[in-house]
Amino acid sequence: MFFIVFYLKQKQNNKMKKSKILSVFFSRLVSNCHCMSEPCLKEPCMSGHLIYVHARGLFDSYQKSRKLLIFILFFISISNCASTGSSDLQNSQSENNSLSQNDLDYFSELNKWTRFDKSYDGLSNTIDMGVTLLNPVMVKSQIKQKAIIFGWTSEMQNEELKKNLILDPSIEFYLSFYTPDRKSNQLESEKSTWQIFLNHNGKRYLAKVFRIKEDKRTLYKLYPHQTPWHKPYKVTFDLKLKDVQPDSPIEFQISGPLGQSKVQFFLPLTSK
């Protein structure tokens, strides 16, 4: 943002200087993509590079419209990078060909229990979320994965299983949530402008939302779709897993002034 303000304040007509400012701005923008790989070859990030290439030519032809053009390019680039969290999990995982069998097993389970959805207001992305159902199967797989990451002993892993695998669990989700209005992305607040529900078998359950403060690098390992632009939450409902009707989906819904999004899960294990 500094580079944009700096550029607009300058009235020099040196084309090389304009090109350099744009180059630094877009390279920083693209390098901050959630995947953190260098160079980043993902489609959303590659589009940032293409935007820069076209911008250099446009700036020479449309001097009088430079302020509007910079704003448009900045908005598009931010939207592209921020929305990468909702791309298919398999795209994130396929970049690393050295994944162990344990990693592959974990990501397979994560794919099975994660849903994505987006909401738009015209061309503006108002909601971008990933929702993971933390049922006993997913929790067990995640603890096994954390044991590998942190080098736990079998005793430490068993202790974590005892603490987290309760006998009669309620429905719980991991929510990765993005909205362009960062001030409203405080779902845990009592004054939140968003409401989260669980719809099942003709009934609606109100959520309890908790902000997750776990180390971000750990969250990136466990949830590849988590990005610096998405905030992580734990969302629970007063509905026991054992009370879920197998023929009726559970529907996770978030609604607010900027829009609403819904995702569905079917229990027990299905491919739906």
DARANOR-V457108 format. One line per field, one symbol per residue. ss: DSSP state (~ for helix, > for strand, _ for the rest). psi: psi as a letter, one per 20 degrees, with the letter a starting at -180 (. if undefined). burial: 1 if it has 24 or more other C-alpha atoms within 12 Angstrom, else 0. Layout:
ss = ???
psi = ???
burial = ???
This chain:
ss = _~~~~~~~~_____~~~~~~~~~~~~~~~~~___________~~~~~~~~~~~~~~~~~~~_~~~~~~~~~~~~~~~~~~~~~~~~__~~~~~_______~~~~~~~~~~~~_>>>>>>>>__>>>>>>>>>>__~~~~~~~~~~~~~~~___~~~~~~~~~~~_____>>>>>>>>>___~~~__________>>>>>>__>>>>_>>>>____~~~~~~~________>>>>>>>>>>~~~______>>>>>>>__>>>>>>>_______
psi = hghgggghiqkqjohhggggggggghhgghijqhhjqpqpjqghhhhgghggghhghhhhhmhikhgggggggggggggghhjihjrphhhhhihoikprhggggghggghhjpqqqqqqncipohpoqpppomrhgggghhhgghhggikqrhghghghghhhnrhmqrpqqppoppqhnhhimmhiqhjqiqpprpppljqppqqpppppjqphhghhghnhipriipqpqppqqmpqhijpphipqpopppqahiaqqqqqqpqbprj.
burial = 00110011000000000110111011111111111100010101111110110011001000000100110011011111111111111101100000000010011011111111111000001111111111111111111111100000000010001001000011111111111100011111000001111111000010111100000000111111111111111111111010010000111111100111111111100000
